[in-house]
């Protein structure tokens, strides 16, 4: 397949970027520079990322605003004004933090942005999601260089904290007046790679529930058959939950039309308790990560959790450590003007889309909950899903084609005619 690549910027070609290969496309060089910034949890260097983004905004002649949503947590906003600023805007969101690495399992330094002979760029954040951040930037750079202007304003937001829940990032940001002032009509955020020729687009997400089940029972000496122990009760709870897990796993396996986003995933992720090998403990607990699709009745599901705990015996309780309840999804009907613009641009590019519910969580959930339609989309086909994995990589040609894709999408989305509510 022929791939249209963005034109290079002569000024940027002259810049000396550490590790840049001779003749390397300047968009790729910028991507690799961003990957080298250590914004890795649990101690991300956000300051260096903010300075990097401020420099880019100045290069592009874009407005740049910094919003500190809580101490040390800064949202950077770049703005390209539209010709009709009264219209609702397009938001391009990405996060600046990346997950930790186990360097001993990587073939190359995860913060070197090593590029092999096939053009695969290895780095933490190559897929999740520094690629998308730079693709947004470079798509706008290209459109501006072509002299394009659109009715709708385009904002790019670069937010912290997403990889640890977004509670000190987007969740706080959507409640602030600076967010309201963006006057958002439609948003794009991260998606996932797809190993086939198809591109995946996500119109909703599962609700994440993190619970800890605590079981209290009779203590005693480890040599005795103590009745009603915490271990017996916890075993019953674990059995009930893992039987449900298996039923959902089989449902996914047996129905080819279902994806991971359509079923409830459940995993036991923590076990704690006990004081000594020869003491039967009076208390044991287990933690569970549950991801519930928007088709499931949340109240009914919680009632089922209560039934499982009651059936295990007295002294069995559970506590929520995360309980996300908003099940808002974005319309993907052709009658919706935003979806029509998005899907129409994809058809024009001969892109095949597969619509799914995102199997985990992104900042899109906060944007949707605030009342704004949002799609999760990362233009990475012919690419294995490697986010959070060892040796995460993205091929430079896939990356460059993504810039072309975003340029077409933005041209369509930022040109959506005034909607009735905007009249």
C-alpha positions in Angstrom: 0.0 0.0 0.0 1.3 3.5 -0.9 1.6 5.7 2.1 1.4 9.5 1.9 3.9 11.0 4.2 3.8 14.5 5.7 6.1 17.1 4.2 9.2 17.9 6.2 9.8 21.3 7.8 13.1 22.8 6.6 13.7 24.6 9.9 13.1 21.5 11.9 15.3 19.4 9.5 18.2 21.7 10.5 17.7 21.1 14.2 20.1 18.7 16.0 18.1 16.1 17.8 20.0 13.6 19.9 20.2 10.2 18.1 18.6 11.4 14.9 19.6 9.3 11.9 20.9 11.0 8.8 17.9 11.6 6.5 15.4 10.6 9.2 12.0 12.2 8.7 11.7 15.1 11.2 8.4 13.8 12.5 10.0 10.6 13.5 12.9 12.5 15.0 10.5 14.5 17.1 8.6 11.3 18.2 11.9 9.7 19.3 12.9 12.8 21.2 9.6 12.7 23.1 10.0 9.0 23.9 13.3 9.8 25.5 11.7 12.0 28.1 11.3 9.9 31.3 7.7 10.6 32.2 7.5 7.1 33.8 5.4 6.3 36.8 5.7 6.3 39.7 7.9 9.4 39.5 7.3 11.0 36.1 9.4 14.0 35.2 6.4 16.1 34.0 8.5 19.4 34.0 10.6 18.2 31.0 7.5 17.2 29.1 5.8 20.5 29.7 8.9 22.4 28.5 9.0 20.1 25.4 5.4 20.9 24.6 5.8 24.6 25.2 8.6 24.6 22.7 6.4 22.8 20.1 3.6 25.3 20.6 5.9 28.2 20.0 7.2 26.5 16.8 3.7 26.0 15.5 2.5 29.4 16.6 -0.2 27.9 18.7 -1.6 29.3 21.9 -0.3 27.4 25.0 -1.9 27.3 28.4 -0.9 25.4 31.5 -3.4 24.4 34.2 -2.1 22.9 37.4 -5.0 20.7 38.5 -3.3 19.8 41.7 0.3 20.3 43.0 2.8 19.1 40.4 0.1 17.9 38.0 -0.1 20.2 35.0 -2.4 19.9 32.0 -0.8 21.6 28.9 -3.3 22.9 26.3 -2.4 23.9 22.7 -5.0 25.8 20.7 -5.4 26.3 17.0 -8.3 28.9 16.7 -11.0 28.2 14.1 -12.5 30.8 11.8 -15.8 30.6 13.8 -14.8 30.4 17.5 -18.4 30.4 18.6 -18.8 26.8 17.3 -18.0 23.9 19.6 -14.4 22.8 19.4 -12.5 19.6 18.6 -10.5 18.2 21.5 -7.4 15.9 20.9 -6.5 14.4 24.2 -3.4 12.4 25.2 -1.5 11.6 28.4 2.1 12.4 29.1 2.9 9.6 31.6 3.9 6.1 30.8 3.9 2.9 32.8 7.0 1.4 34.6 9.4 -0.9 32.8 11.4 -4.0 33.7 14.6 -3.2 31.9 16.0 -6.7 32.2 13.3 -7.9 29.9 13.9 -5.3 27.2 16.1 -5.9 24.2 17.0 -2.2 24.1 17.0 0.6 26.6 13.2 1.5 26.9 14.1 5.2 27.0 16.6 5.3 24.1 14.0 5.1 21.4 16.2 2.6 19.4 15.2 2.1 15.8 16.1 -1.1 14.1 16.8 -1.8 10.5 13.0 -2.5 9.9 12.1 0.9 11.2 10.6 -0.4 14.5 11.1 2.1 17.3 11.4 0.5 20.7 10.5 2.6 23.7 8.0 2.8 26.6 5.2 4.9 25.3 5.8 4.0 21.6 2.2 2.8 21.5 0.8 4.1 24.8 0.5 6.9 23.8 3.3 9.3 22.9 2.9 8.3 19.3 -0.6 9.8 19.3 0.6 13.0 20.9 3.1 13.6 18.2 0.8 12.5 15.5 -1.7 15.2 16.6 1.0 17.8 16.6 2.5 16.8 13.2 -1.0 16.6 11.6 -1.7 20.2 12.7 1.8 21.2 11.6 1.1 19.8 8.1 -2.3 21.4 7.8 -1.0 24.8 8.9 1.9 24.5 6.4 -0.7 23.9 3.7 -2.5 27.1 4.7 -5.6 25.3 5.8 -8.1 26.9 8.2 -11.3 25.3 9.6 -14.4 26.7 11.2 -14.0 24.9 14.4 -11.2 25.5 16.9 -8.9 22.5 17.7 -7.5 22.0 21.2 -4.8 19.5 22.1 -4.6 18.6 25.8 -1.6 16.7 27.3 -2.6 15.4 30.7 -0.8 13.7 33.6 -1.7 10.8 35.8 -3.7 8.7 33.3 -1.6 5.5 33.9 -2.5 5.5 37.6 -6.2 6.2 37.1 -6.4 9.9 36.0 -7.7 10.9 39.4 -5.2 13.7 39.6 -5.4 14.5 35.9 -8.4 14.4 33.7 -10.9 13.7 36.4 -10.0 17.0 38.1 -9.5 18.9 34.8 -13.1 18.3 33.6 -14.4 20.0 36.7 -12.4 23.2 36.2 -13.5 26.4 34.4 -10.5 26.1 32.0 -12.0 22.8 30.7 -15.5 24.4 30.3 -13.9 27.3 28.4 -12.7 24.9 25.7 -16.3 24.6 24.5 -15.9 21.0 23.4 -18.1 19.5 20.8 -16.2 16.2 20.1 -13.1 14.5 21.4 -10.5 12.0 20.3 -8.4 10.0 22.8 -6.3 6.9 22.7 -7.2 3.5 21.4 -5.3 0.3 20.7 -3.2 -1.2 18.0 -4.6 -3.8 15.7 -2.5 -6.6 14.2 -4.7 -6.9 11.1 -5.4 -4.4 8.3 -8.4 -3.1 10.3 -8.3 0.0 12.6 -10.1 -0.3 15.9 -12.2 2.6 17.2 -13.7 2.6 20.8 -17.0 4.3 21.5 -17.3 3.4 25.2 -15.5 1.7 28.1 -16.0 -0.8 30.8 -16.6 0.4 34.4 -13.7 -0.5 36.6 -14.5 -1.8 40.0 -11.8 -2.6 42.5 -13.0 -4.4 45.6 -11.4 -6.0 48.6 -13.3 -8.8 50.3 -12.6 -9.3 54.0 -13.5 -12.6 55.7 -13.5 -12.9 59.5 -13.5 -16.3 61.2 -12.5 -18.2 64.3 -8.8 -18.2 65.1 -6.9 -21.1 66.8 -3.9 -23.3 66.7 -2.8 -24.6 63.3 -2.9 -28.2 64.4 -6.7 -28.1 65.0 -9.8 -28.4 62.8 -11.2 -25.0 63.7 -14.8 -24.4 62.5 -15.9 -21.3 60.5 -12.4 -20.1 59.7 -11.7 -17.0 57.6 -10.0 -19.3 55.0 -13.1 -21.4 54.5 -15.2 -18.3 53.9 -12.7 -16.7 51.6 -12.4 -19.9 49.6 -16.2 -19.8 49.0 -16.0 -16.2 47.9 -13.1 -16.9 45.6 -14.8 -20.0 44.1 -18.0 -18.0 43.4 -16.2 -15.2 41.7 -13.8 -17.4 39.7 -16.7 -19.5 38.5 -18.3 -16.4 37.2 -15.0 -15.4 35.6 -14.9 -18.8 33.8 -18.5 -18.4 32.5 -17.6 -15.0 31.0 -14.4 -16.4 29.6 -16.4 -19.2 27.9 -19.0 -16.8 26.6 -16.3 -14.8 24.9 -14.7 -17.9 23.5 -17.9 -19.4 22.1 -19.3 -16.3 20.5 -17.1 -15.0 17.6 -19.1 -11.8 17.5 -18.1 -10.8 21.1 -14.9 -8.9 22.0 -13.2 -8.5 25.4 -15.1 -5.2 25.7 -18.4 -7.1 25.6 -17.9 -9.4 28.6 -17.2 -8.8 32.3 -13.5 -9.6 33.2 -12.7 -10.5 36.7 -9.3 -11.2 38.2 -8.1 -11.8 41.8 -5.1 -9.5 42.1 -4.3 -9.5 45.8 -4.3 -11.9 48.8 -3.4 -10.8 52.4 -3.6 -12.1 55.9 -2.1 -14.5 58.5 0.5 -13.9 61.2 2.3 -17.3 61.6 2.4 -20.7 60.1 0.9 -22.3 63.2 -1.9 -19.8 63.8 -5.3 -19.9 62.1 -5.9 -16.3 61.2 -9.0 -14.4 62.4 -9.0 -12.4 59.1 -8.1 -12.9 55.5 -8.8 -10.7 52.5 -8.6 -10.8 48.7 -8.6 -8.0 46.1 -10.4 -8.2 42.8 -10.2 -6.1 39.6 -13.6 -6.2 37.8 -14.3 -4.5 34.4 -18.0 -4.3 33.5 -19.3 -3.5 30.0 -22.0 -0.8 29.6 -24.6 -3.4 28.7 -24.6 -4.8 32.3 -26.9 -3.5 34.9 -24.5 -2.3 37.6 -27.1 -2.4 40.4 -27.9 -6.0 39.6 -24.2 -6.9 39.4 -23.5 -5.4 42.9 -26.5 -7.3 44.3 -24.9 -10.5 42.9 -21.6 -9.6 44.7 -23.6 -9.2 47.9 -25.2 -12.6 47.4 -21.9 -14.3 46.9 -20.5 -12.8 50.0 -23.5 -13.6 52.2 -23.4 -17.2 51.0 -19.8 -17.5 52.2 -20.9 -17.0 55.8 -21.1 -14.4 58.6 -18.4 -11.8 58.8 -17.8 -11.5 55.1 -17.8 -7.9 53.8 -16.5 -6.1 50.8 -15.2 -2.5 50.3 -14.8 -0.6 47.1 -11.5 1.0 46.3 -12.7 2.1 42.9 -16.3 2.1 41.7 -16.9 3.8 38.4 -20.6 4.0 37.5 -20.9 6.1 34.4 -21.8 4.0 31.4 -22.1 6.7 28.8 -21.2 5.6 25.2 -20.7 7.7 22.1 -23.2 7.4 19.2 -21.8 5.6 16.2 -24.9 5.9 14.0 -24.6 7.6 10.6 -27.3 10.1 11.8 -24.8 11.5 14.3 -22.9 14.4 12.6 -19.6 13.7 14.5 -19.6 10.0 13.7 -20.6 10.8 10.1 -17.6 13.1 9.8 -15.2 10.6 11.4 -16.4 7.5 9.5 -16.8 9.3 6.3 -13.2 10.5 6.4 -12.1 6.9 7.1 -14.1 5.7 4.1 -12.4 8.3 1.9 -9.1 6.9 3.0 -10.3 3.3 2.4 -9.8 2.5 6.1 -11.8 -0.4 7.6 -13.0 0.3 11.1 -14.1 -2.1 13.8 -16.1 -0.5 16.6 -15.7 -1.9 20.1 -16.0 -1.2 23.8 -12.6 -0.4 25.3 -11.7 -3.4 27.6 -9.9 -1.2 30.2 -10.0 2.5 31.1 -8.8 5.7 29.5 -9.4 9.4 30.2 -12.2 9.2 27.6 -14.5 8.1 30.4 -14.2 11.4 32.2 -14.8 13.3 28.9 -18.0 11.3 28.1 -19.2 11.6 31.7 -18.8 15.4 31.3 -21.3 15.2 28.4 -19.0 15.2 25.4 -18.9 12.5 22.7 -15.5 10.9 22.5 -13.9 8.2 20.5 -10.7 6.2 21.3 -8.6 5.8 18.2 -4.9 5.1 17.7 -4.1 4.7 14.0 -1.9 1.6 14.4 -2.9 -1.3 12.2 -0.5 -4.2 11.2 0.8 -3.8 14.8 0.8 -6.2 17.7 -0.8 -4.8 20.9 2.2 -4.1 23.2 1.0 -1.4 25.5 2.4 -2.0 29.0 4.4 -5.0 27.6 8.2 -5.5 27.3 9.7 -4.4 24.1 6.9 -2.0 23.2 7.5 -0.7 19.7 5.9 1.1 16.7 7.1 1.0 13.1 8.0 4.4 11.7 5.9 3.9 8.6 2.8 3.1 10.6 3.6 6.2 12.7 3.9 8.4 9.7 0.8 7.1 8.1 -1.0 7.9 11.3 -0.1 11.6 10.8 -1.8 11.5 7.4 -4.8 9.8 8.9 -5.2 12.5 11.6 -4.8 15.3 9.1 -7.7 13.9 7.1 -9.8 13.3 10.2 -9.2 16.8 11.5 -10.1 18.3 8.2 -13.4 16.5 8.4 -14.2 17.0 12.1 -13.2 20.7 12.3 -15.4 21.3 9.2 -18.6 19.8 10.6 -21.4 22.4 9.8 -23.1 24.3 12.7 -25.3 22.0 14.6 -28.9 23.0 15.7 -27.7 23.7 19.2 -25.1 26.1 17.8 -27.5 28.1 15.7 
